[in-house]
């Protein structure tokens, strides 16, 4: 009877951890999305400043028009880089993308065939 109670407690701990993971996962994904969008805002603003720089060598003369076109297309869809602020819609869309990436990677890893070397470890 004591062994049954110990086994139930061990299994209950796993259930509690799984429940906590399920409850906290959306919050963690939204936080990851928010901080990812802040990084994107910094990158977007930096690219806009760098693309506007006309000085440089012959390599910069080849790269600058491509970078300028990239910034122009981003500004056409998102607005000026200096005024870009992520909205809740942006955060949720990035959260969905992060969830799909994590799920597809987990599915790929779980469906990969196991080799004898990997199963003996």
Order of alpha helices (4+ residues) and beta strands (2+ residues): alpha-alpha-alpha-alpha
